[in-house]
C-alpha cells in the first residue's frame, strides 16, 4: 500500500518552497511530486518512503495536510497502456480523482491512481495480467 500526501499552500512560489523545505530539513525524501496552482493556492501531491517522519513534520509545523491510499500501477511503456488501465477502472465504476507518472525503469512505467474506491480499483487492476499493483 502506498500513501499519497496532499498539502495546500497559500501564496507565492516562495511559500511553496518554504513548506517543502521543512521536509528536506527532516531528511524526508520525495519519491514523486505533482503540483498545480489553483486560484491563489498551490496543491501538492507526493509520495515518500518516509511516511511517519512526513506526518510528524507537518503536525509539528502545524501544516494541515491530507493523506490517502493510492494505487501505484506498473505497466509496459507503450501507447495506450495508461488508457487501458483507466478505462478498466471507469468501466468498473471507479472514479478517477488523480493520476500522474511516478517513474520509469527500462520498458516499464509506474503511474499513481487516486480513486474513490481503493479496494475496488486494486481488484480491477489485479485482473489485468500485464499490470502489477503496488
Buried (B, 14 or more C-beta within 10 A) or exposed (E): EBBBBBBBBEEEEEEBEEBBEBBEEBEBEBBBBBBEEEEEBBBBBBBBEBBEBBBEBBEEEEEEBEBBBBBBBBBEEEEEBBEBBBEBBEEBEBEBEBBBEBBEEEEEBBBBBBBEBBEBBBEBBEEBEEBBBE
